[in-house]
Amino acid sequence: MERLQIPDNIILLFQPAHSPELNPIEQVWQYLKRRLRWLLPKNIDDLRIALYAEIGKLTKTIIASIAGRQYILVALSVAGF
C-alpha cells in the first residue's frame, strides 16, 4: 500500500465529522442562498440563470471574505505558514 503524498502547497486541516459550519464551501452556499433569498423564479431554468449570475460575481476577494475563518488562520500560523 502506498502512502498518500501531499504536495508542498497543500495543507491538511482536520475537522470534526459532521461540521458543515467548518466547511468553507458551505459558507459560500449560505452566502449564495442569502443573495437569492427573495428571488421568485418561474422555473428551474430561471433559478439556474440567477445562480450562475451570482456565482459569476464571486471574486477571490469575496470568497476569501466568506470562507476565511479565524480557525483556519490560527491553524496556518501554528503550522508555520
Secondary structure, 3 states (H helix, E strand, C coil): CCCCCCCCCCCCCCCCCCCHHHCHHHHHHHHHHHHHCCCCCCCHHHHHHHHHHHHHHCCHHHHHHHHCCHHHHHHHHHHCC
